[in-house]
Amino acid sequence: MTEKQYKAAVVQAAPVYLDLQASVDKAGQLIAEAAGNGASLIAFGEAWLPGYPFWAWLDGVFANMEKFAQYQACSMDLNSNEARDVCRAAADNNIFVVMGYSEYDRGSLYLSQAIIDDQGELLANRRKLKPTMIERVVYGEGDGSDLSVHDTRLGRIGGLCCWEHLQPLSRYAMYSQYEQVHVAAWPSFAADPNLAYAMGREVNSSASQLYAAEGQCFVLAPTSVVDDRTLEMMANKQGSSEPFRKGGGYSMIYAPDGRPLTEPLAEDEEGILYADIDLALIDLAKLAADPTGHYSRPDVTRLLFNHRAVPCVENSGGRTTDVTDEAGDENHAGEEQLSGQPRIIS
């Protein structure tokens, strides 16, 4: 049975930059804090584990090869002990968790969001469909199966990362699945707005707000914060982290009519924002405009949506091939596969 009313939480905090286990431990503390304050769901920003690769924007690829290697080594494998720790924190605190993280999968990285229920079960793992600009040097791509909305006790939950919210067709694909609670995961908005206005707070917060009003759903929009450690570790060999600066946090929660449901924290302040979710408000908002229902004109414009997963290897029988990693890589190998891990698709 769907729980219609509950409290949701969004994180605005810095991870322990490029330290996966320490960041997982900090996430556990935030999860416990949110649950202790009565939240049933908590959302973290894009690549919160182990932090967003800001350094990739600063210099050329060869100048950052050492950081690429370091980042790959501390990204999270779904088969790892760190992933199990996140699931255990959800179960121990009886709270749903949507975690943004850099996913390591057999030599490749993906910008991913894990949806974990209050029993610690992994309900879904999605990958950013198309990394943005320089992110393509760091991360691989998802496929149509990553534009999915999932039935849970707290309603139909989905998520997108960062500038996926500027992709009109991806938004429409999500709306078409009657999404009720959406996690809009962002890094921090710490870039100099004079150099990259479109990457700043005003444009990206507006994208989250528009998503709520356009899709008539609740939007949880968590961000990270750039702290001193992050600035120091992202800096180039000359010690410069420009055009990034401290702060950049602007987490928010929006109602299905687009209204903010809480007051923002200061951009350099760490904390958790809370808001009451009432799923009954969604149908009220859809009375005015439902873009995939009564407010649509499919005779004029329609979306062609390939929702099928596209594996790299598929045998002639139509079953995908999963190769078990036996290398024993101490950074990424776990003791056992997570229950419900959506990696083998047939």
N, C-alpha and C positions, 0 to 999 in steps of 0.2 A: 504494500500500500504506500502511495506517495505521501510524504510529509509536506503539507502545504505551507506551513509557517515554521521558520527557524532563523537562527542567527548565522550570518556568514562573516568571514574575516579575510582581509587581504594584508599581506606583508609589505612593509616598506623598510628594508634593511639591507646592509651590505653582507654578503657572505664573507667567510674568512678566505680571502681571494687566493685562488689556486692551491688551496689545501682542502681536498675533498672530504676527508674524515672530519676535520674540524668544522667544515661547513655543514656536514650532516648532523654533527652534534648540536650546532647552533640552530639548525632547522628543528631538531627535536625539542629544544627549549621553547622555540616559538610555537610549535604545534601544541605543546603542553600548556603554554600560557593561553592560547586561543581557546582550547578546550575548557580550561579552568574558568574562563570568562563566558562560557555557555555557547560557544560557536560549534556548529555542526559541520562546517566546511571551512577550510583555509586554503588560500591560493598564494603561490610564490611566482615571482617574475621570470622572465626569459633567461635561460642559462644560469639560474641562481646557483646551481651546483655545477662547477666550482667557481662560477663567476663568468661574466660575459667577456669575450676576447677583444677588449677595447684596443689593445696593442696592434691588432691587425690593421687598424685604420691609420696608424701613425707613420709607418715606414714601408719600404718594399718587402717582398717575400723573403729574399735572401738575408736581409738585415734582421729578420725575426725568426730565422729557422730554429734557434734555440728555444724561443717561446712556443713555437708550434709543437715541438717535441714535448716540452713541459706540459702544455695544455692537453695534448693527447694522453699523456701518462696519468693525468689527474681527472680526466672525464669519467663518467660513471657508466659501467656496464650493468645491464639489468640482471645479470647473473651474479653480481658481486655482493659481498657482505655489506657494503655501504647501502646498496639498494634495499637489502633486507632490513637494515636499520631504519630506513625511512618508513617502510611498510609496518615495521614493529611499532614505531612511534604512533602511526595512525591507529593501530589496533589497541595499543596500551591506553590511548586517550579517547578512544571511541569517536573518532572524527574523520571525515573525508578529507583527503589531501590532494591538491592538484599541484604537482611539483614541476617547475621548469628546470631543465638540466641539459648539459652537453652530454649526449649519449655516445659512448664508445661501443661499436659493434664490429669486431673482427677487422680492425685496422682503419675503419671509417668513422667519422663523427657526424652527428645529426643534432639539430636543434629540436629538442623533444619536450613533450609534456606527458607526465605519467598521472593517470587518474586512479587513485587508490581509495577503496571504501573504508568504512569504519571498522572492518574486521581485518584490515591489513591486506586485503586481496587486490591485486592489480587488475582493475576493470578494463583499462585500455592504455595504450601507449601510442602517441601520435608524433609525427615528425613534420617540421616546417616544410611546406610544399616546395617553396623556392626561396632559399636564403637570399638576403638582400645585399647587393653590391659586393663589397669586399668579403662578406660572410661566405661567398661561394668558394673562396680559397680555403676556408676552414672546414666547411660542412658539405655533406651530400644532401640529396633532395628526398622528399617524401613522395607519395603517390596519391591517387584519388581516394584510397581507403582512409587517408589521414584527414579527410574532410568528413568527419563522422560525429554524430551526436548519440549519447549513450543514456539508456534508461537506468535510473538509480532511484533509491528511496527518497532522494532529495529533488527529484524531477529529472528532466532531460538535460544533461550536462555536456557541453562541448568546449573547445578552446582553439584559439589561434595565437600565433606569436607575432608581435611587433607589426611590421608593415604588411603582413597578411591582411591586416584590417584596411589596407588601401587597395586591395584586390576586389573589385566589385563582384566578379563572378564567384569567387570563393565565399564571399559573404552570403551571396544569394543561395549557394549550395547549402550552407549551414542553416539559413533561415528556412529552407524548404523542408528541413527535418524537424520542425517545430521545437527548436532549441529554447529552453526555458532559462537556463543559467549558463552564462558564457564567461570563460576565463580569458581575458585579454592580457596576455603576458608580455611585459616590456622589460628591457634593460633600464638603465637610468637615462634621464634626459639631461646629460651633463655636457653635451657638446656646445661649443660657443655658438649661440644663435646667429651671430653675425656671419658665420661661415656656413652654417647648415641649419637654416631656420626650419626647414621641413622636418628635421630630426629633433626639434625642441618640444617643450612641454605643450605649447598652445596647439600645434597641429595634431600631435599624437593623442593628447587627452581628448581633443575634439573627435578624433577617429573612434575612440572608445565610446564617447557619449553618443555619437551618431549611430554606432552599432546598436546601442540599446534602443534608441528611438526608431530606427529603421527596421530592426528585427523584432521589436516588442519583447525584449527579454531583459533579465537582470544581467548586468555586466560587472564582473569583479576584475579590476584593473590594477594588479600589483606591479610595483617597480622595485629595482634595487637602488642602493645609494652608493655613490663613489666616495670612499673614505681615504684616509692617508695611505693605508696599506695598498689599496687598489691603485692609487696614483703612482706610488713608488714602484710597484711591480709591473705596471703597464708602460712605464717610461722607456724611451729609446736609449741607445748607448750614450747619448749626450745628456741623458737625465731629463729630457723634456717629455711632458705628457700633453702638451698642447695639441689640439684645441679643447681637450677635456679639462674639467675642473671638479672640485669637490661638490657633493650634493647630487642634484639631478633627480631626487625622489619626488614623485607626484602620484602616489597611489590613490585610488578612488573607487567607489561603488556607485553604480547608476541604476535607477529604476527603469521599467519598461517604457516610460514616457520620456526618458532622457534626463530626468532630474538627478542631481547629486544627492546621495543619501547620508553623507557624513561630511564633516569638515576636514580639509587636508592638513597633513602635518607640514612643518617646515621642510624645505627640500633636503636639508642635511640631517634631519631628525629620523632616528630609527624608531619603529613602533608597529603596531597593528591597528588597522581600522576595522570597525564593525558596523554592520547594518542588518536590519530585520528584513527577511525575505518573505513575501506573501505571494505565492504563485497565482492566486486568484486575480491579482492585478494585471496579469498578462492578457487574459481575454478581454478585460476592460480596455486595455490599450489597443488591442486588435480591432475593436469596434470602429476605430477611426481609419486605420490603414494597415492592412495585412498584405505585404508585397508578394507573397506566394499563395495568397488566397483571393478574397473578394476585391483586393486592390490591384490585381494583376490583369494583364492582357496577353494571354498566351497565343492568341491569334496574330499578335504583332511581334512580340519578343519572347523567346524561350531560351532556356539554358540546356546545353548538351553536357551532361555530367557523367563522366566515367568513374564510377565509385570502386572499380575493381582494383585490388592490389596487383602490383606488377613486380614479381620477384626477378632477380637477375638470372636465375637458373630454373628452368621448368622442363621436366622430362616429357616424353611423348604421351604419357598417360595422364598428363594434366596436373600431376602432383608436384609441389615444390620440393626442392632438395635442401635439407638443413645439415650442415657439416658441423659436428660437435668439435669445439675447440679443446684440443688435448695438450696444448702447449704449456699449460700451467703458468701463464703470465701472472706474476704476483700482483700486478697493478689492476688486472681486470678479471681474472678467473675467480669464480665463486665456487662454493661447495655443492650447490644444486641449483637447478633452474627454478625461477620464481613461479609459483602457481599462477596459471592464467596468462603467462607471458605471451603476447600476440606476435610471435615471430614466425611460426610455421603456418602458412595459409594454404588451404587446399580448396 
